[in-house]
Amino acid sequence: MQKRMKQIKLFKPYVSWRAVWNTVHVLRSGQLAEGPQVKAFEKEFGDAFNVKNVATVNSGTAALELAYELAGIGEGDEVITPVLTCTATNLPLLHRKATIVFADTAHDLNIDIKDVRKKITPRTKAIVFVHFGGNNRGLKELLELAKQKNIILIEDAAQAIGSSFWGKADFTCVSLQAIKALTSGDGGVLICKDDVMHQKARRLRWFGYDRELKQKLGDTDLLEAGYKYHMNDISAAIGRGNLADINKIITHQQKLMVEYKEFGITAHPWFACMLVPRREELRAHLKERGVEGGVYHYRNDQYAVFGGPVKPGKFPIMDEIEDQYLLLPMHMEVTVADVRMIASIIKEFYDRE
């Protein structure tokens, strides 16, 4: 009987036994909406990552929406943002009728800082830095540049859990979506540098009410139009359970990153990546051997909603690597032996030439 080949997916949710236990407890408690689990999760998240002003929301996209609202981004404001990112980074800017100014990507898939500098104008309201795969290269430079130019800096840190440098911008947006390194099923976190902005974020995530004040006094006046972006206790229970294993998760990430590096493959906390010729042929070769490689995010300037498709030449590095970047698995079910196997499969493919 032929032995079944191990299947290694590009992404796989990690759910700890504590998350399961916490969720069952909440489901039987009768308190499913935002309550004590959310409050505890916010404190534990802040303690775990040494950040303050933590406001949980129901998605990373909601965190971005609130950050753009708090930053005062409106019609005609220019926002410099990476051309290569999840569309969730940029779609909320369209809703606000902002002018999206795409910056080229660098060869490591993060934003090209030189191109950002070129595209700053007197109308630049904000810059968005995306930790692509958890890569923090460029954040320090943009923190300095934003301070120098008096421009708001927003971190899209959706993929950055496990990265050693994040949470430094005016607003930091984290995703806890199903396949992220730390998940609450779906959810997000908004971290505000300013205390006043943090309090406003807490109001805006729940229609505009001060939730604790409303629970004490009953109905209170609404002074600003908010959203329904708050997290519930079910998601928080999952998040708390998984957060208890965060050191285990980060230690595992680091082991895989070191192993990938041994084979010349760059790895970040959420995925490994490489630039390769004949990418689609290599993907098929990996798939035949049970390994899923992927692209996952695509250049945003080619979507009609952002005014695309754009002719080649405007973003030369993106044009160069568009058919070359390949993402490889980095989740909790990938072992060091798996990384060695993946590397050997890639070597086998190119040695055939």
Stockholm file with secondary structure:
# STOCKHOLM 1.0

chainA/1-353         MQKRMKQIKLFKPYVSWRAVWNTVHVLRSGQLAEGPQVKAFEKEFGDAFNVKNVATVNSGTAALELAYELAGIGEGDEVITPVLTCTATNLPLLHRKATIVFADTAHDLNIDIKDVRKKITPRTKAIVFVHFGGNNRGLKELLELAKQKNIILIEDAAQAIGSSFWGKADFTCVSLQAIKALTSGDGGVLICKDDVMHQKARRLRWFGYDRELKQKLGDTDLLEAGYKYHMNDISAAIGRGNLADINKIITHQQKLMVEYKEFGITAHPWFACMLVPRREELRAHLKERGVEGGVYHYRNDQYAVFGGPVKPGKFPIMDEIEDQYLLLPMHMEVTVADVRMIASIIKEFYDRE
#=GR chainA/1-353 SS CCCCCCCBCSCCCCCCHHHHHHHHHHHHHTCCSSSHHHHHHHHHHHHHHTCCSEEEESCHHHHHHHHHHHTTCCTTCEEEEESBSCGGGTHHHHHTTCEEEEECBCTTSSBCHHHHHHHCCTTEEEEEEECGGGCCTTHHHHHHHHHHHTCEEEEECTTCTTCSSCSCSSEEEEECCTTSSSCCSSCEEEEESSHHHHHHHHHHTBTTCCHHHHHHHSSCCCCSCCCBCCCCHHHHHHHHHHHTTHHHHHHHHHHHHHHHHHTTCEECSSCEEEECSSHHHHHHHHHHTTBCCBCCSCBGGGSGGGTCCCCTTSSHHHHHHTTTEEEECCSTTCCHHHHHHHHHHHHHHHHTC
#=GC SS_cons         CCCCCCCBCSCCCCCCHHHHHHHHHHHHHTCCSSSHHHHHHHHHHHHHHTCCSEEEESCHHHHHHHHHHHTTCCTTCEEEEESBSCGGGTHHHHHTTCEEEEECBCTTSSBCHHHHHHHCCTTEEEEEEECGGGCCTTHHHHHHHHHHHTCEEEEECTTCTTCSSCSCSSEEEEECCTTSSSCCSSCEEEEESSHHHHHHHHHHTBTTCCHHHHHHHSSCCCCSCCCBCCCCHHHHHHHHHHHTTHHHHHHHHHHHHHHHHHTTCEECSSCEEEECSSHHHHHHHHHHTTBCCBCCSCBGGGSGGGTCCCCTTSSHHHHHHTTTEEEECCSTTCCHHHHHHHHHHHHHHHHTC
//
